[in-house]
């Protein structure tokens, strides 16, 4: 008898929406700061067009592929790294999201 393993994937757009929804966005100054677990819509669109829609796909893409994507640039790449580091902190330093 074989055991089935259920794999869940964390959708990048959902992650961003959840981060925005859980923050107190209406408070003064809150809109000037991007939530730690959200990528800007421009970066999300570029990743989506490249077929990268989950955190797992983002990690698998690796730094070389991400740096080569047209439109990502240094700021976008740094924002992606910040997101992945925030997810690691949230998960206690683990490699899963």
TIDREN-108647 format. One record per atom (N, C-alpha, C): x negated, y negated, z negated; atom name; residue number from 1; residue in three letters; chain. Coordinates in steps of 0.001 Angstrom, whole numbers, plus 500000, padded with zeros to 6 digits. Atoms other than C-alpha are relative to their C-alpha. Layout:
! residues N
<r c1="X" c2="Y" c3="Z" at="CA" i="NUM" aa="ala" ch="A"/>
...
END
This chain:
! residues 97
<r c1="499162" c2="501164" c3="500000" at="N" i="1" aa="unk" ch="A"/>
<r c1="500000" c2="500000" c3="500000" at="CA" i="1" aa="unk" ch="A"/>
<r c1="499103" c2="498755" c3="500000" at="C" i="1" aa="unk" ch="A"/>
<r c1="500806" c2="501218" c3="499928" at="N" i="2" aa="unk" ch="A"/>
<r c1="498575" c2="496611" c3="500960" at="CA" i="2" aa="unk" ch="A"/>
<r c1="500725" c2="498861" c3="499311" at="C" i="2" aa="unk" ch="A"/>
<r c1="499445" c2="501149" c3="500709" at="N" i="3" aa="unk" ch="A"/>
<r c1="499065" c2="493470" c3="498960" at="CA" i="3" aa="unk" ch="A"/>
<r c1="499910" c2="498769" c3="500887" at="C" i="3" aa="unk" ch="A"/>
<r c1="500008" c2="501211" c3="499196" at="N" i="4" aa="unk" ch="A"/>
<r c1="500053" c2="490295" c3="500811" at="CA" i="4" aa="unk" ch="A"/>
<r c1="499593" c2="498819" c3="499135" at="C" i="4" aa="unk" ch="A"/>
<r c1="500427" c2="501196" c3="500708" at="N" i="5" aa="unk" ch="A"/>
<r c1="498321" c2="487116" c3="499785" at="CA" i="5" aa="unk" ch="A"/>
<r c1="500678" c2="498802" c3="500627" at="C" i="5" aa="unk" ch="A"/>
<r c1="499327" c2="501196" c3="499511" at="N" i="6" aa="unk" ch="A"/>
<r c1="500299" c2="483935" c3="500086" at="CA" i="6" aa="unk" ch="A"/>
<r c1="499004" c2="498846" c3="499997" at="C" i="6" aa="unk" ch="A"/>
<r c1="500912" c2="501130" c3="499889" at="N" i="7" aa="unk" ch="A"/>
<r c1="498197" c2="481031" c3="501344" at="CA" i="7" aa="unk" ch="A"/>
<r c1="500816" c2="498739" c3="500201" at="C" i="7" aa="unk" ch="A"/>
<r c1="499315" c2="501266" c3="499844" at="N" i="8" aa="unk" ch="A"/>
<r c1="499485" c2="477539" c3="500842" at="CA" i="8" aa="unk" ch="A"/>
<r c1="499026" c2="498992" c3="500583" at="C" i="8" aa="unk" ch="A"/>
<r c1="500811" c2="501040" c3="499387" at="N" i="9" aa="unk" ch="A"/>
<r c1="498216" c2="474614" c3="502851" at="CA" i="9" aa="unk" ch="A"/>
<r c1="500524" c2="498653" c3="499561" at="C" i="9" aa="unk" ch="A"/>
<r c1="499636" c2="501326" c3="500460" at="N" i="10" aa="unk" ch="A"/>
<r c1="498194" c2="471062" c3="501618" at="CA" i="10" aa="unk" ch="A"/>
<r c1="500021" c2="499045" c3="501179" at="C" i="10" aa="unk" ch="A"/>
<r c1="499839" c2="500902" c3="498873" at="N" i="11" aa="unk" ch="A"/>
<r c1="499556" c2="468736" c3="504281" at="CA" i="11" aa="unk" ch="A"/>
<r c1="499491" c2="498616" c3="499626" at="C" i="11" aa="unk" ch="A"/>
<r c1="500598" c2="501308" c3="500273" at="N" i="12" aa="unk" ch="A"/>
<r c1="497597" c2="465461" c3="504499" at="CA" i="12" aa="unk" ch="A"/>
<r c1="501041" c2="498890" c3="499894" at="C" i="12" aa="unk" ch="A"/>
<r c1="498967" c2="501044" c3="500028" at="N" i="13" aa="unk" ch="A"/>
<r c1="500658" c2="463303" c3="505256" at="CA" i="13" aa="unk" ch="A"/>
<r c1="500847" c2="500105" c3="498739" at="C" i="13" aa="unk" ch="A"/>
<r c1="499218" c2="499796" c3="501214" at="N" i="14" aa="unk" ch="A"/>
<r c1="502617" c2="464828" c3="502369" at="CA" i="14" aa="unk" ch="A"/>
<r c1="499209" c2="499559" c3="498780" at="C" i="14" aa="unk" ch="A"/>
<r c1="500869" c2="500401" c3="501096" at="N" i="15" aa="unk" ch="A"/>
<r c1="499674" c2="464301" c3="500054" at="CA" i="15" aa="unk" ch="A"/>
<r c1="499988" c2="498478" c3="499855" at="C" i="15" aa="unk" ch="A"/>
<r c1="500005" c2="501466" c3="500012" at="N" i="16" aa="unk" ch="A"/>
<r c1="499546" c2="460612" c3="501021" at="CA" i="16" aa="unk" ch="A"/>
<r c1="501342" c2="499457" c3="499516" at="C" i="16" aa="unk" ch="A"/>
<r c1="498666" c2="500458" c3="500402" at="N" i="17" aa="unk" ch="A"/>
<r c1="503309" c2="460193" c3="500601" at="CA" i="17" aa="unk" ch="A"/>
<r c1="500212" c2="500234" c3="498508" at="C" i="17" aa="unk" ch="A"/>
<r c1="499862" c2="499700" c3="501426" at="N" i="18" aa="unk" ch="A"/>
<r c1="503232" c2="461886" c3="497189" at="CA" i="18" aa="unk" ch="A"/>
<r c1="499175" c2="499041" c3="499155" at="C" i="18" aa="unk" ch="A"/>
<r c1="500866" c2="500913" c3="500751" at="N" i="19" aa="unk" ch="A"/>
<r c1="500327" c2="459696" c3="496052" at="CA" i="19" aa="unk" ch="A"/>
<r c1="500629" c2="498615" c3="499923" at="C" i="19" aa="unk" ch="A"/>
<r c1="499363" c2="501316" c3="499981" at="N" i="20" aa="unk" ch="A"/>
<r c1="502176" c2="456544" c3="497092" at="CA" i="20" aa="unk" ch="A"/>
<r c1="501266" c2="499999" c3="499155" at="C" i="20" aa="unk" ch="A"/>
<r c1="498725" c2="499931" c3="500716" at="N" i="21" aa="unk" ch="A"/>
<r c1="505464" c2="457693" c3="495565" at="CA" i="21" aa="unk" ch="A"/>
<r c1="499805" c2="500079" c3="498495" at="C" i="21" aa="unk" ch="A"/>
<r c1="500186" c2="499834" c3="501433" at="N" i="22" aa="unk" ch="A"/>
<r c1="503991" c2="458557" c3="492188" at="CA" i="22" aa="unk" ch="A"/>
<r c1="499344" c2="498791" c3="499348" at="C" i="22" aa="unk" ch="A"/>
<r c1="500627" c2="501190" c3="500557" at="N" i="23" aa="unk" ch="A"/>
<r c1="502120" c2="455283" c3="491788" at="CA" i="23" aa="unk" ch="A"/>
<r c1="501028" c2="498921" c3="499703" at="C" i="23" aa="unk" ch="A"/>
<r c1="499121" c2="501125" c3="500301" at="N" i="24" aa="unk" ch="A"/>
<r c1="503638" c2="452134" c3="490391" at="CA" i="24" aa="unk" ch="A"/>
<r c1="499702" c2="498900" c3="501006" at="C" i="24" aa="unk" ch="A"/>
<r c1="500352" c2="500851" c3="498866" at="N" i="25" aa="unk" ch="A"/>
<r c1="503372" c2="450405" c3="493767" at="CA" i="25" aa="unk" ch="A"/>
<r c1="500560" c2="498593" c3="499896" at="C" i="25" aa="unk" ch="A"/>
<r c1="499356" c2="501300" c3="500102" at="N" i="26" aa="unk" ch="A"/>
<r c1="505606" c2="447512" c3="492768" at="CA" i="26" aa="unk" ch="A"/>
<r c1="499269" c2="499049" c3="499054" at="C" i="26" aa="unk" ch="A"/>
<r c1="500701" c2="500855" c3="500954" at="N" i="27" aa="unk" ch="A"/>
<r c1="503255" c2="446216" c3="490068" at="CA" i="27" aa="unk" ch="A"/>
<r c1="498995" c2="499110" c3="500714" at="C" i="27" aa="unk" ch="A"/>
<r c1="500893" c2="500985" c3="499409" at="N" i="28" aa="unk" ch="A"/>
<r c1="501105" c2="443188" c3="490779" at="CA" i="28" aa="unk" ch="A"/>
<r c1="498621" c2="500602" c3="500274" at="C" i="28" aa="unk" ch="A"/>
<r c1="501323" c2="499530" c3="499602" at="N" i="29" aa="unk" ch="A"/>
<r c1="497936" c2="444072" c3="492684" at="CA" i="29" aa="unk" ch="A"/>
<r c1="499955" c2="501447" c3="500457" at="C" i="29" aa="unk" ch="A"/>
<r c1="500012" c2="498577" c3="499665" at="N" i="30" aa="unk" ch="A"/>
<r c1="498942" c2="447698" c3="493245" at="CA" i="30" aa="unk" ch="A"/>
<r c1="499907" c2="500244" c3="501498" at="C" i="30" aa="unk" ch="A"/>
<r c1="499996" c2="499790" c3="498559" at="N" i="31" aa="unk" ch="A"/>
<r c1="499459" c2="447302" c3="497002" at="CA" i="31" aa="unk" ch="A"/>
<r c1="498642" c2="499706" c3="500640" at="C" i="31" aa="unk" ch="A"/>
<r c1="501319" c2="500283" c3="499450" at="N" i="32" aa="unk" ch="A"/>
<r c1="495907" c2="446043" c3="497455" at="CA" i="32" aa="unk" ch="A"/>
<r c1="499059" c2="501193" c3="499869" at="C" i="32" aa="unk" ch="A"/>
<r c1="500858" c2="498837" c3="500233" at="N" i="33" aa="unk" ch="A"/>
<r c1="494496" c2="449382" c3="496317" at="CA" i="33" aa="unk" ch="A"/>
<r c1="500654" c2="501248" c3="500570" at="C" i="33" aa="unk" ch="A"/>
<r c1="499521" c2="498760" c3="499411" at="N" i="34" aa="unk" ch="A"/>
<r c1="494870" c2="452572" c3="498310" at="CA" i="34" aa="unk" ch="A"/>
<r c1="499963" c2="501094" c3="498935" at="C" i="34" aa="unk" ch="A"/>
<r c1="500029" c2="498884" c3="500954" at="N" i="35" aa="unk" ch="A"/>
<r c1="495871" c2="455570" c3="496173" at="CA" i="35" aa="unk" ch="A"/>
<r c1="498841" c2="500943" c3="500329" at="C" i="35" aa="unk" ch="A"/>
<r c1="501163" c2="499127" c3="499848" at="N" i="36" aa="unk" ch="A"/>
<r c1="492940" c2="457922" c3="495622" at="CA" i="36" aa="unk" ch="A"/>
<r c1="500293" c2="501218" c3="500873" at="C" i="36" aa="unk" ch="A"/>
<r c1="499657" c2="498787" c3="499260" at="N" i="37" aa="unk" ch="A"/>
<r c1="494810" c2="460841" c3="497200" at="CA" i="37" aa="unk" ch="A"/>
<r c1="500720" c2="499699" c3="501313" at="C" i="37" aa="unk" ch="A"/>
<r c1="499345" c2="500354" c3="498740" at="N" i="38" aa="unk" ch="A"/>
<r c1="495872" c2="459049" c3="500373" at="CA" i="38" aa="unk" ch="A"/>
<r c1="498976" c2="499479" c3="500997" at="C" i="38" aa="unk" ch="A"/>
<r c1="500801" c2="500555" c3="498913" at="N" i="39" aa="unk" ch="A"/>
<r c1="494222" c2="458347" c3="503704" at="CA" i="39" aa="unk" ch="A"/>
<r c1="500833" c2="498934" c3="500700" at="C" i="39" aa="unk" ch="A"/>
<r c1="499254" c2="501020" c3="499263" at="N" i="40" aa="unk" ch="A"/>
<r c1="495159" c2="455250" c3="505697" at="CA" i="40" aa="unk" ch="A"/>
<r c1="500734" c2="500609" c3="501190" at="C" i="40" aa="unk" ch="A"/>
<r c1="499238" c2="499470" c3="498870" at="N" i="41" aa="unk" ch="A"/>
<r c1="497798" c2="455833" c3="508394" at="CA" i="41" aa="unk" ch="A"/>
<r c1="499172" c2="500139" c3="501276" at="C" i="41" aa="unk" ch="A"/>
<r c1="500844" c2="499941" c3="498797" at="N" i="42" aa="unk" ch="A"/>
<r c1="495218" c2="455100" c3="511122" at="CA" i="42" aa="unk" ch="A"/>
<r c1="499151" c2="501278" c3="500004" at="C" i="42" aa="unk" ch="A"/>
<r c1="500833" c2="498796" c3="500105" at="N" i="43" aa="unk" ch="A"/>
<r c1="492943" c2="457912" c3="509882" at="CA" i="43" aa="unk" ch="A"/>
<r c1="500872" c2="501247" c3="500113" at="C" i="43" aa="unk" ch="A"/>
<r c1="499082" c2="498863" c3="499901" at="N" i="44" aa="unk" ch="A"/>
<r c1="495901" c2="460282" c3="509451" at="CA" i="44" aa="unk" ch="A"/>
<r c1="500406" c2="500262" c3="501447" at="C" i="44" aa="unk" ch="A"/>
<r c1="499607" c2="499855" c3="498592" at="N" i="45" aa="unk" ch="A"/>
<r c1="496946" c2="459624" c3="513063" at="CA" i="45" aa="unk" ch="A"/>
<r c1="498873" c2="500609" c3="500824" at="C" i="45" aa="unk" ch="A"/>
<r c1="501156" c2="499465" c3="499269" at="N" i="46" aa="unk" ch="A"/>
<r c1="493439" c2="460302" c3="514405" at="CA" i="46" aa="unk" ch="A"/>
<r c1="499830" c2="501487" c3="499689" at="C" i="46" aa="unk" ch="A"/>
<r c1="500140" c2="498594" c3="500396" at="N" i="47" aa="unk" ch="A"/>
<r c1="493214" c2="463547" c3="512416" at="CA" i="47" aa="unk" ch="A"/>
<r c1="501131" c2="500837" c3="500576" at="C" i="47" aa="unk" ch="A"/>
<r c1="498849" c2="499281" c3="499466" at="N" i="48" aa="unk" ch="A"/>
<r c1="496720" c2="464597" c3="513457" at="CA" i="48" aa="unk" ch="A"/>
<r c1="499831" c2="500254" c3="501503" at="C" i="48" aa="unk" ch="A"/>
<r c1="500224" c2="499839" c3="498556" at="N" i="49" aa="unk" ch="A"/>
<r c1="495862" c2="464002" c3="517137" at="CA" i="49" aa="unk" ch="A"/>
<r c1="498918" c2="501030" c3="500301" at="C" i="49" aa="unk" ch="A"/>
<r c1="501062" c2="498995" c3="499840" at="N" i="50" aa="unk" ch="A"/>
<r c1="492819" c2="466238" c3="516641" at="CA" i="50" aa="unk" ch="A"/>
<r c1="500445" c2="501375" c3="499492" at="C" i="50" aa="unk" ch="A"/>
<r c1="499486" c2="498721" c3="500483" at="N" i="51" aa="unk" ch="A"/>
<r c1="495027" c2="468990" c3="515185" at="CA" i="51" aa="unk" ch="A"/>
<r c1="499653" c2="500284" c3="498553" at="C" i="51" aa="unk" ch="A"/>
<r c1="500354" c2="499834" c3="501412" at="N" i="52" aa="unk" ch="A"/>
<r c1="493879" c2="468427" c3="511599" at="CA" i="52" aa="unk" ch="A"/>
<r c1="501120" c2="499394" c3="499169" at="C" i="52" aa="unk" ch="A"/>
<r c1="498842" c2="500472" c3="500759" at="N" i="53" aa="unk" ch="A"/>
<r c1="496976" c2="468225" c3="509424" at="CA" i="53" aa="unk" ch="A"/>
<r c1="500001" c2="500455" c3="498545" at="C" i="53" aa="unk" ch="A"/>
<r c1="500045" c2="499515" c3="501373" at="N" i="54" aa="unk" ch="A"/>
<r c1="496000" c2="470028" c3="506218" at="CA" i="54" aa="unk" ch="A"/>
<r c1="498627" c2="499739" c3="499396" at="C" i="54" aa="unk" ch="A"/>
<r c1="501267" c2="500175" c3="500710" at="N" i="55" aa="unk" ch="A"/>
<r c1="493313" c2="469591" c3="503587" at="CA" i="55" aa="unk" ch="A"/>
<r c1="499037" c2="501125" c3="500381" at="C" i="55" aa="unk" ch="A"/>
<r c1="500841" c2="498856" c3="499651" at="N" i="56" aa="unk" ch="A"/>
<r c1="492034" c2="473055" c3="504444" at="CA" i="56" aa="unk" ch="A"/>
<r c1="499364" c2="499817" c3="501377" at="C" i="56" aa="unk" ch="A"/>
<r c1="500538" c2="500266" c3="498660" at="N" i="57" aa="unk" ch="A"/>
<r c1="491627" c2="472118" c3="508126" at="CA" i="57" aa="unk" ch="A"/>
<r c1="498977" c2="498877" c3="499956" at="C" i="57" aa="unk" ch="A"/>
<r c1="500919" c2="501124" c3="500148" at="N" i="58" aa="unk" ch="A"/>
<r c1="489926" c2="468883" c3="507093" at="CA" i="58" aa="unk" ch="A"/>
<r c1="498659" c2="500486" c3="499466" at="C" i="58" aa="unk" ch="A"/>
<r c1="501238" c2="499444" c3="500558" at="N" i="59" aa="unk" ch="A"/>
<r c1="487385" c2="470760" c3="504980" at="CA" i="59" aa="unk" ch="A"/>
<r c1="499279" c2="500859" c3="501029" at="C" i="59" aa="unk" ch="A"/>
<r c1="500598" c2="499106" c3="499007" at="N" i="60" aa="unk" ch="A"/>
<r c1="486820" c2="473300" c3="507747" at="CA" i="60" aa="unk" ch="A"/>
<r c1="499379" c2="499237" c3="501167" at="C" i="60" aa="unk" ch="A"/>
<r c1="500531" c2="500788" c3="498878" at="N" i="61" aa="unk" ch="A"/>
<r c1="486189" c2="470557" c3="510328" at="CA" i="61" aa="unk" ch="A"/>
<r c1="498545" c2="499633" c3="499775" at="C" i="61" aa="unk" ch="A"/>
<r c1="501374" c2="500327" c3="500338" at="N" i="62" aa="unk" ch="A"/>
<r c1="483005" c2="469586" c3="508542" at="CA" i="62" aa="unk" ch="A"/>
<r c1="499601" c2="498587" c3="500396" at="C" i="62" aa="unk" ch="A"/>
<r c1="500415" c2="501385" c3="499789" at="N" i="63" aa="unk" ch="A"/>
<r c1="481087" c2="466325" c3="508580" at="CA" i="63" aa="unk" ch="A"/>
<r c1="499599" c2="499685" c3="501435" at="C" i="63" aa="unk" ch="A"/>
<r c1="500450" c2="500286" c3="498629" at="N" i="64" aa="unk" ch="A"/>
<r c1="479596" c2="466636" c3="512068" at="CA" i="64" aa="unk" ch="A"/>
<r c1="501188" c2="499731" c3="500919" at="C" i="64" aa="unk" ch="A"/>
<r c1="498828" c2="500187" c3="499139" at="N" i="65" aa="unk" ch="A"/>
<r c1="482966" c2="467044" c3="513796" at="CA" i="65" aa="unk" ch="A"/>
<r c1="500737" c2="498703" c3="499660" at="C" i="65" aa="unk" ch="A"/>
<r c1="499283" c2="501204" c3="500422" at="N" i="66" aa="unk" ch="A"/>
<r c1="484566" c2="464275" c3="511743" at="CA" i="66" aa="unk" ch="A"/>
<r c1="499278" c2="498736" c3="500447" at="C" i="66" aa="unk" ch="A"/>
<r c1="500778" c2="501178" c3="499584" at="N" i="67" aa="unk" ch="A"/>
<r c1="481747" c2="461824" c3="512505" at="CA" i="67" aa="unk" ch="A"/>
<r c1="500073" c2="499768" c3="501500" at="C" i="67" aa="unk" ch="A"/>
<r c1="499933" c2="500119" c3="498545" at="N" i="68" aa="unk" ch="A"/>
<r c1="482092" c2="462535" c3="516220" at="CA" i="68" aa="unk" ch="A"/>
<r c1="501369" c2="499547" c3="500502" at="C" i="68" aa="unk" ch="A"/>
<r c1="498647" c2="500367" c3="499570" at="N" i="69" aa="unk" ch="A"/>
<r c1="485827" c2="461762" c3="516319" at="CA" i="69" aa="unk" ch="A"/>
<r c1="500072" c2="498510" c3="500294" at="C" i="69" aa="unk" ch="A"/>
<r c1="499850" c2="501398" c3="499616" at="N" i="70" aa="unk" ch="A"/>
<r c1="486565" c2="458564" c3="518160" at="CA" i="70" aa="unk" ch="A"/>
<r c1="501035" c2="499337" c3="499104" at="C" i="70" aa="unk" ch="A"/>
<r c1="499086" c2="500754" c3="500839" at="N" i="71" aa="unk" ch="A"/>
<r c1="488135" c2="456028" c3="515843" at="CA" i="71" aa="unk" ch="A"/>
<r c1="499816" c2="500215" c3="498513" at="C" i="71" aa="unk" ch="A"/>
<r c1="500196" c2="499762" c3="501431" at="N" i="72" aa="unk" ch="A"/>
<r c1="487009" c2="457508" c3="512524" at="CA" i="72" aa="unk" ch="A"/>
<r c1="499008" c2="498983" c3="499429" at="C" i="72" aa="unk" ch="A"/>
<r c1="500985" c2="500963" c3="500484" at="N" i="73" aa="unk" ch="A"/>
<r c1="483862" c2="455412" c3="512025" at="CA" i="73" aa="unk" ch="A"/>
<r c1="499525" c2="500294" c3="498590" at="C" i="73" aa="unk" ch="A"/>
<r c1="500585" c2="499795" c3="501324" at="N" i="74" aa="unk" ch="A"/>
<r c1="481904" c2="455071" c3="508804" at="CA" i="74" aa="unk" ch="A"/>
<r c1="501042" c2="499831" c3="498893" at="C" i="74" aa="unk" ch="A"/>
<r c1="498994" c2="500234" c3="501039" at="N" i="75" aa="unk" ch="A"/>
<r c1="484782" c2="453626" c3="506752" at="CA" i="75" aa="unk" ch="A"/>
<r c1="500982" c2="501166" c3="499925" at="C" i="75" aa="unk" ch="A"/>
<r c1="499065" c2="498875" c3="499980" at="N" i="76" aa="unk" ch="A"/>
<r c1="487211" c2="456354" c3="507830" at="CA" i="76" aa="unk" ch="A"/>
<r c1="499367" c2="501265" c3="499450" at="C" i="76" aa="unk" ch="A"/>
<r c1="500708" c2="498820" c3="500504" at="N" i="77" aa="unk" ch="A"/>
<r c1="484609" c2="459053" c3="507158" at="CA" i="77" aa="unk" ch="A"/>
<r c1="499848" c2="499909" c3="498483" at="C" i="77" aa="unk" ch="A"/>
<r c1="500153" c2="500188" c3="501448" at="N" i="78" aa="unk" ch="A"/>
<r c1="483918" c2="457598" c3="503705" at="CA" i="78" aa="unk" ch="A"/>
<r c1="501327" c2="500203" c3="499269" at="C" i="78" aa="unk" ch="A"/>
<r c1="498685" c2="499820" c3="500615" at="N" i="79" aa="unk" ch="A"/>
<r c1="487667" c2="457547" c3="502968" at="CA" i="79" aa="unk" ch="A"/>
<r c1="500372" c2="501481" c3="499934" at="C" i="79" aa="unk" ch="A"/>
<r c1="499751" c2="498556" c3="499998" at="N" i="80" aa="unk" ch="A"/>
<r c1="487912" c2="461225" c3="503926" at="CA" i="80" aa="unk" ch="A"/>
<r c1="499200" c2="500669" c3="498882" at="C" i="80" aa="unk" ch="A"/>
<r c1="500844" c2="499434" c3="501058" at="N" i="81" aa="unk" ch="A"/>
<r c1="484995" c2="462090" c3="501624" at="CA" i="81" aa="unk" ch="A"/>
<r c1="500568" c2="499646" c3="498628" at="C" i="81" aa="unk" ch="A"/>
<r c1="499386" c2="500413" c3="501269" at="N" i="82" aa="unk" ch="A"/>
<r c1="486640" c2="460075" c3="498801" at="CA" i="82" aa="unk" ch="A"/>
<r c1="501220" c2="500859" c3="499678" at="C" i="82" aa="unk" ch="A"/>
<r c1="498808" c2="499170" c3="500203" at="N" i="83" aa="unk" ch="A"/>
<r c1="489875" c2="462022" c3="499294" at="CA" i="83" aa="unk" ch="A"/>
<r c1="499612" c2="501402" c3="499549" at="C" i="83" aa="unk" ch="A"/>
<r c1="500406" c2="498630" c3="500346" at="N" i="84" aa="unk" ch="A"/>
<r c1="488123" c2="465401" c3="499181" at="CA" i="84" aa="unk" ch="A"/>
<r c1="499384" c2="500053" c3="498605" at="C" i="84" aa="unk" ch="A"/>
<r c1="500579" c2="500048" c3="501353" at="N" i="85" aa="unk" ch="A"/>
<r c1="486160" c2="464399" c3="496075" at="CA" i="85" aa="unk" ch="A"/>
<r c1="501092" c2="499822" c3="498942" at="C" i="85" aa="unk" ch="A"/>
<r c1="498894" c2="500193" c3="500933" at="N" i="86" aa="unk" ch="A"/>
<r c1="489366" c2="463195" c3="494367" at="CA" i="86" aa="unk" ch="A"/>
<r c1="500772" c2="501301" c3="499803" at="C" i="86" aa="unk" ch="A"/>
<r c1="499311" c2="498708" c3="500107" at="N" i="87" aa="unk" ch="A"/>
<r c1="491017" c2="466528" c3="495149" at="CA" i="87" aa="unk" ch="A"/>
<r c1="499189" c2="500969" c3="499163" at="C" i="87" aa="unk" ch="A"/>
<r c1="500852" c2="499138" c3="500819" at="N" i="88" aa="unk" ch="A"/>
<r c1="488029" c2="468360" c3="493668" at="CA" i="88" aa="unk" ch="A"/>
<r c1="500114" c2="499633" c3="498525" at="C" i="88" aa="unk" ch="A"/>
<r c1="499865" c2="500429" c3="501392" at="N" i="89" aa="unk" ch="A"/>
<r c1="488266" c2="466247" c3="490511" at="CA" i="89" aa="unk" ch="A"/>
<r c1="501349" c2="500436" c3="499427" at="C" i="89" aa="unk" ch="A"/>
<r c1="498650" c2="499637" c3="500427" at="N" i="90" aa="unk" ch="A"/>
<r c1="492001" c2="466908" c3="490315" at="CA" i="90" aa="unk" ch="A"/>
<r c1="500087" c2="501505" c3="499711" at="C" i="90" aa="unk" ch="A"/>
<r c1="499982" c2="498542" c3="500166" at="N" i="91" aa="unk" ch="A"/>
<r c1="491351" c2="470653" c3="490621" at="CA" i="91" aa="unk" ch="A"/>
<r c1="498884" c2="500504" c3="499101" at="C" i="91" aa="unk" ch="A"/>
<r c1="501045" c2="499590" c3="500932" at="N" i="92" aa="unk" ch="A"/>
<r c1="488612" c2="470686" c3="488006" at="CA" i="92" aa="unk" ch="A"/>
<r c1="498697" c2="500367" c3="500667" at="C" i="92" aa="unk" ch="A"/>
<r c1="501247" c2="499733" c3="499299" at="N" i="93" aa="unk" ch="A"/>
<r c1="485788" c2="470734" c3="490554" at="CA" i="93" aa="unk" ch="A"/>
<r c1="500046" c2="501218" c3="500882" at="C" i="93" aa="unk" ch="A"/>
<r c1="499860" c2="498818" c3="499156" at="N" i="94" aa="unk" ch="A"/>
<r c1="487137" c2="473770" c3="492376" at="CA" i="94" aa="unk" ch="A"/>
<r c1="499997" c2="499658" c3="501457" at="C" i="94" aa="unk" ch="A"/>
<r c1="500057" c2="500234" c3="498554" at="N" i="95" aa="unk" ch="A"/>
<r c1="486945" c2="474183" c3="496125" at="CA" i="95" aa="unk" ch="A"/>
<r c1="501345" c2="500184" c3="500677" at="C" i="95" aa="unk" ch="A"/>
<r c1="498666" c2="499821" c3="499415" at="N" i="96" aa="unk" ch="A"/>
<r c1="490681" c2="474723" c3="496611" at="CA" i="96" aa="unk" ch="A"/>
<r c1="500842" c2="498771" c3="499737" at="C" i="96" aa="unk" ch="A"/>
<r c1="499122" c2="501162" c3="500181" at="N" i="97" aa="unk" ch="A"/>
<r c1="493369" c2="472122" c3="497071" at="CA" i="97" aa="unk" ch="A"/>
<r c1="501425" c2="500434" c3="499815" at="C" i="97" aa="unk" ch="A"/>
END
